[in-house]
Each structure stands twice: as C-alpha cells, then as structure tokens.
Amino acid sequence: MRIKRIAIENDANIIQTPIDINKLEPVIEKYKNKKGNLIPILQATQNIYGFVPKTALEYISQKTGLQLSDMFGVATFYAQFRLNPVGKHIIKVCHGTACHVQNANIITDSLMEVLKVKDGETTPDNLFTLESVACLGCCSLAPVMMIDNETFGKLSGKSSVNIVKEIQLKEKN
C-alpha cells in the first residue's frame, strides 16, 4: 500500500508567530559545526519557543547551512516536534485499541464540543490543545486521557469535561 503525502499549500497549516530570534544565538553557537546537530537544534528551539516556528527554521538554515527541507522533514516526521503554538495544557486522548473499544470517541467528541476546537487545535485563549494519540500505555484504565503529565482513566464524556472545567476554574482564580 502506498501512502500519499499531503502537500501543504502556501504553508496554510503553519501559523506565523512573531518570535525573538536572538534567543537562538546560544543554540546556534553550541551546535553550529557539530555532526548530528539537526535534532538537538530542533529540540532546543522547541524548548525556547514551545514549538518550532517557521521563522526559526529559516534563521537556523541561514546560520548553520542546514537545509530547510531537511529540518522541515525531521520536524514533521517526529511527533515530539510542533510547528504551531500549543496551549498551556495539552490534552491527549488515547485512541489505542483498549480505549477505542471503551469508546474514546465520546471523550474526544465531548471535549471538542466544550472547548469548541477540532482535534489537533488550540483554544483561542491558548489554554488547551486537544490531541488524539495512538496509545498512552494505560490500557487497564481505558478510556484514558492525559493532561500535561497527569493521567485520568475510566472516563466518560461527562467526567472528561468536568476535569477540563475544573482546570479552567483553577486558571481563572
């Protein structure tokens, strides 16, 4: 089976966000002429900005000689890298086999409804990013979601929404 690559037309899926490019100077100095520097540079860039901005990729390419296409290829291949800003809290809903069988779709649908976002999107207030993931490794707790580093199991649509509303309430206070 051949998988068709989806082309990004005019970078439509990449949000342009103004950044302080000077924050990259120590990273570039540290890795500029080192072999195998691509992934460490991308990781450091994401640590600085919370994602890997397109402007940063262009700047890194100019300063290090790394090909923009190589950097973009690595950044889109590995799930750890993000090309767009994310919310303060990342909600990962497991859709692995055990969670799928226990109806993880209800959790995702309920969260999309209450947050008014689609899967993979960030709320306008930048508080939450909602993601479906292949597996969180908590099959005995299915269905499961993880918010930041905290795992919540044996969920229903209602209980998942209540957890998110509780976080919203804490953030307002």
N, C-alpha and C positions, 0 to 999 in steps of 0.2 A: 504494500500500500504506500502510495506516495503522498506526502503531506505538502500542501500548497502553502507557501509563505505569504503572509498577509503584508502587503505593501502599505507603508504609512505615507499618505499623500500630503505633501507640504507640512510634514511634522504636525498634523492636525491633532494627534493624540498626546503631544508633548506640550505642557504648559510652560510658557516663558515666564520666569520669575526673576525679578532683579536680585542680584547677589553681590556681595563684597568679594570681588575676585582676588583681592590682596590676601585673603585668608589661605589661599592655595600656595603661596610662595614657599612656606616651610616644607610643604609636602613635595613640591617640585624639586626643591634643593636636596631633600633627603633621597629621592628616588630617581632623579633625572637620568643618570648614566648607569643605573643598575639593571642587570639582566633580570627578566621576570618581574618588571616593575608595574605592569599594567593592572593586575588585580589589587595590589596594595595601594596604588594611587586611587583607584575607584573606591576602595573601602574607606580610605582617608577622606576622600571628597564627600562621600555619603555621611561620614561621621561629622563633618563640619556643617553641612547644609541640611542633613536629614534626608537627602535624596541626591541624585547625580544630575545637576542642571545641564542643559544643552550648552549654555554659555561656558560652563566649567570644562566640558569636554573639548570645546573649540580652543579654549585657552591652553589646556594641557597639551593638546596636539601641537599648537604653535611653539610652546616652550620645551617640549620633550622630543618632538619628532614622531611621536606615536601616531599612527594613522587613525583618523576619526572613525573610519569604518570598522577597524579592529576594536576600538573602545566601545563603540555602539553595539557591536556584535557580542562582546563579552557581557556588557551591561544588560542586554536583553536576553541572553542565554541563561544567566544565573538568577534564580528567584530572589536572592538576597539584595539585588540592586533595584532601586526605584528611580524612574526617570521623571516622576512628578512628586510634588509635595504630598505628605500624608498627614493625617490628623494626629492630634496629641495622643489619642488612644486608638490602637489598631485592633479591630475585632476580627478574629479569624474563626470562621465557622467550618468545622470539619465536614467533609462530604466523602470520606472514605467509606468502605463497604459497610462496616458496622453502623456508622452514623447515617448513611444513606438508607439502610434498611429500617432504621428507627425514625425516619422521616426528618432528616436535617433540612430538607427544603422548606418545611414550615418555619424553622428558625430563621433561615435566610430571608424568606418572604416577609415574616413579621418585622424583622429588623429593617428591611428595605422600606417597608411601609411607615414605620415610626420615625426613621431617620430621613426619609424622603430622598434616598440615594439608590443607585443601582449597585450591583455587585462590583467591587473594584473602585468605587467612588468615595470621595471625602465630603463630609457635610460642609455646607457653606461657612459655618463658624469654625471650621478646621478642628473640631473636637474629636470626630470619629472618622476612621476609614474602615469600610466593610470589605472583607475578602473571604471568598470561598477557597478552602485549601484541600489538598488531596487527603492528608491524614495528619492528625495531631498525636497519634500514638496512645490514645486513651480509650481504646475500644470498649473496655468494661464500663465506661461511664457514658456510652453513647445514648443520645446525641450530645455532642460536646462543642463548646466554643471557648476560645481563649481571648481574653482582653489583656493586652500588654503581656505580662508573664503569669497571669492568674487564669487557671482553668476552671470552667464551670461545666458540670455534667448532669446527665439525666434531665435534660432541658425539654421544655415545651415552648411553643411560640410565646405564650404569655410570660413564662418565667424569664426567658431571654430578654424580652422587652423590659421587664421590671428591673433586671440587673443594669441595663443601659440607662434607664430613667434614674436609678439610684446614683449612678456615676454623674449624670447630668446635674442632679440636685447638689451633689458634693462640689461640683465645679462652680456652681453659681454662688455657693456660700464661701 
